[in-house]
Amino acid sequence: MRIIHGTAIHGVDVDAETRCAHYDTERDVIAIRFACCEEYYPCFRCHDAVADHPREPWPEDEQDTEAVLCGVCGAEMTITAYLDCGSRCPDCGAAFNPGCANHYELYFDG
């Protein structure tokens, strides 16, 4: 576990901007709070490696929940804001990895 901007981020080899052993490019700078445990992880693989339970995606009717953290500035976003942000943090403008869209169904229903 690593504390980033005052928030505990669980995972494998998490750096100061939420990159991890699985995803560590310049743009891999978000963490997602999982619905099953209310804990932040950089990615689904970190959750699978560290958590003692199966992961569960956020239900579609809970997308107004703050569940995404920008690892650059520490801004927390609702799921809707994250999905609508166009791969950039709405607070600081940091670029997010657009490839994360390939895994949305692992994090969010709908």
N, C-alpha and C positions, 0 to 999 in steps of 0.2 A: 504494500500500500504506500502511496505517496500523497502528500497534501499539496494541492495545486490551487492557488487563489483561495485558500481556506476550505477547500473541498477535498474529501478523501477520494482518491481514485485507486481502485483495486485493479491488479493485473500483473503481467509479466514484464519486467524491465521497463516500467513506465518512466518516461523522462519528464522534464519540467513543463512541457507543453502537451502532454497526454499521448505522445507517441509510445508505442510498445514494441515488444519483440516481434509481433506479427505484422504490424503496419507502422513503418517509420520513415515515410517520405516527408518532405518539407510541408506538404499539405495535410498530413494526418494529425490534425490538431483539434479533435473533438473527443469528448467522452459522452457516453450515453448512460443515463440512469435506467436500469432495467426494472420493468414492472413487477417482476417476481420477488425482488429483494430490496428495491428502493436504493440500490448501491450503484455508483458510477464505475464504468469500465471503459477502456479505450475501444474495445471491440468484442464481438461475440466469442472469439477464440480465447480471449483473456477470461471472460466469464466462465467458459467451459473448463478452463484450466484451474481456476482458483475457487469458484463457488462450489458449494456442496449440494447443489440442487439443479434441476434442469432450468434453462432459461425460458422466459415467456415474453412474447412481444406485447407492446402496449395495445390495448383494445382501441378500435377506431373511435369510439365515443369518448376517449380520454386524451385526445390530441391537443387539448388546451393545457395539458400538464407541462410544467417546466421539467424537461428531462434531457436536455442537450446542453453541454458545457463547452464553450470555446476555450481551448487550452492556451490561447495567446493572451486574451484579456480577462478571462474568467466570467464572461457574460453567460447567464443561463437563459436558454430560449425554450419556448413551448415547442412541442413537436411540430405543430402547424407552422410556426415561424421558421424553424429549421428547414422543413420541407419546401417552404416558399422562398428561402433566402437566396437562391441562385448560386450556391457553393461559395458564399462569402459571409463572414460574420456581419450581421447588421449593426453591431456596435463598433467594432474596430476595423472591419474590412479585410481581415485575414482570410486568405484563400483556403477553402476546405477541399478535400479530395472528392472530385465528382464521381469517382469510382465507387464511393460509398453507396450510391444509388443501386448498385448491383446487389446489395445486401439488405435493403430496406425491409423486406418481408421477415427478416430475422429479428428486427427491432420493433416494427410497427405493423399492425393489422391494417388492411384496407388498401 
